[in-house]
Amino acid sequence: MSTSQSASKHHVVETHGPGVTARAGLWLFLLSEILLFGGMFVLYAMYRYKFPADFHAGSQELSRFDGTLNTIVLLTSSLTVVVALFSLHEKRNLRRSAIFLAATIALGLTFLVVKSFEWSTKFEHGLYPGAKFLATQPHGFILFFGLYFTMTGLHALHVMVGMGVLSGVLNFALRGKITPERINIMENGALYWHLVDIIWIFLFPLFYLIS
């Protein structure tokens, strides 16, 4: 086989290989997630416009400290997953990459722990869908907490999925199935994690910073 034919075959593999197919599939999945949350954001905007005072009152019941803390946690996790990628791809340091992947997973767990404490407080105060106390409140106030638990709960589910994905990536890396030349799986996992972080960046001001 000539050099040009070999190069051409290599190009076909790079262009149409499983890594490219997986990336295209991931982008389609991320687009569906964006559409899902985008629809919820539109619904939120409609109800907030209709019940501004009730939404403001509902926001005052949330802990800005917890929301800010979780924002810092997720922003830090975006940094650690980038460092994990850089460590393997540019520095070819598997150990350092694994450490930062583990740190990202730990930060995801920290986010869920903080969120669980916040939710437990709302349950103690009767501020959850179906609670007798919440049912006595104004309609907009009820809608606020319905959207709060639906949207932050769905986001928390995505955090758990992301942690599972990154745990799988870490396992593959430690078993030698991910190398500087075969890093597509880690890149896809990091891309999904960034989406999780971006969604929270929108949720945080919508629920915690209503003026």
N, C-alpha and C positions, 0 to 999 in steps of 0.2 A: 504494500500500500504506500502511495506517495505521501510526502509530507503535507501537501495541500489537502489530500483526501482525509488524512488523519486529523488535521486541524478542523476540517469541515465537520467531521463526525463528532469531535470534541465540542464544537459549537452547538450542534444539535442537542447533545446531552445537556449542556449548560442552559439552553433556551427552553427545552421541553422536558427536563428531568423532573423527578419527584419533588425536589426541593421547590422548584418554580410552581408546580401544581399545588403543593401544600400552601405556599404563600398566597396564591390566587384564591384558594378556598378560604384561607384565614381572612383575607380582605373582604370577601363576600359575607362571611360570618360577622365580622366587625361592623359592616354596613348595616346588617339586620339589627345588631345591637343598638347602633346609633339611631335607627328609625324607631326602635322600641322606646328608648328613653326620650327621643325627640318628641314622640307623641305624648308622653307623660308630661314633658315640659310645657307643651302647648296647653294641655288640660289644666296644669297648674296655673299657667298665666291667665287662662280664662276665668278660673274661680277666684284667683287673687284680685283680678280686676273687678269682679262682682262683689267680693266680700273683703275689701282692704282692711277694715277695722278688725274683723274677726281673725284674719291671717296675721295681722300684727300682734294681736293678743295671744294667738297660739305660739308665735315665735318667742314671745317673752317667757314661755314655759320651758323652752329648751335651754340647755347649758351651752353658752358660747365658749366657755373654757373647754368643754369636752369636744365641741365641734372644731375649735382651733387646734387643739392637741391632735386630733385625728387627721386634720389637714397637714400638719407638720409631719406626722408619722408617714402618711402616704407620699408626700413630696420627697421625703428622705428615702423611701423605698424605691421611688423612681430613679433616684441617684444611685442607689446600691445595685440595682439591676443593670444600669448602664455600665457601672464600674466592673461588674461581673463579665459582661460582654467584652469590654475593652481589655480586661485582664487576659482573657483567653485568646481573643482574635489578634490583638496587637502585641501583647506581652508574652503570649504563649505560656501563661502561668496558670495551670489547672487548679492548683491548691488555692491560690488567691481568688480565682473565679468562683470556686465552690464556697469559699467563706462568705463572699458577698451575696451569692445566691441564697445561702442559709440565712444571712442577715435580712434579705428581702422577705423571705417567708416568715421570719420572726416578727418583722414589722407588720406584716399582714395580720398575724395573730394578735399583736398588740392592738391594732385597729379594732378587731372584733371584740376583744376584751373590754376596751373602753366603750364601744357601742353597746355591749351587753349590759354594762352598768347603767348607761344612760337609759336604755329601754326599761330596765328593772325599776328605775325611779318613776318612769311614766306609768308603769303598771301599778305601783304603789299609790299613785295619786289618781288612779282611775282615768288616765288620759290615753286610752287605747280603744280601738274600734270594738264596739259591743259592750263597753263598760257602762254601767248604770249612770255614773256621774257624768260621763261625756255626753250621754243621750239627753241630758237636761240642758246642755249648753246651746248657744246659737248655732244655726245651721252651718255657717261659714267656719266656725271654730271646729265643728265635727269634721267637715271636709278637710280642713288643714291637717288634722291628725290622721285621717284616713290616707291622705296623700303622703304624709310623712312616713308612716309605717310601711306603706306599699313601696315607695320609691327607695327609701333607705334600706328596707328589708331586701328588695331585689338587688340593690347594690351590694349588700353584705353577702348575698348568695354568690355574686360574681367575684367578690374577694376570695371566698372559699374555693371557688373553681380555679381562680388564678393561683392560689396557694397549692392546690393539687397539681396543676400543670407545672409550676416551678419545682415542686418536689420531684415530679417525674423527670424533669430536665436535670436536676441535681443528681438523681440516681443514675441516669444515663452518663453524665459527666464523670462520676466517680468510677463507673464501670468501663470507662474508656470508649464509650460509644459516641461521644461528642469530642471533637478535636478542633484545632484552629482552622482546619480545612473543611470540617463538617459541622458547621455551627448553626445551620438553618433552624433546627429545633429550638435552640436557645433564643435565637432572634425572634421566632414566632411567639414563644412564651413571653419574652420581654415586651413585644408589641401588644399582646393582650393585656399585660399588667399595666402598661401605659394608658390603655383605654379605661381600665378600672379607675385609675387615678384621675383622669380627665373628667370622668362622669362625676366623681366626688367634688371636683373643683367647681362644678356647676351646682351641685346639690347644696354645698355649704352656704353660699350666700342666699340661695333661694329660701332656705328654711331658718337659718340662724341669724341672718343680718338684715331682716326686714325692718325698715324704718317707718 
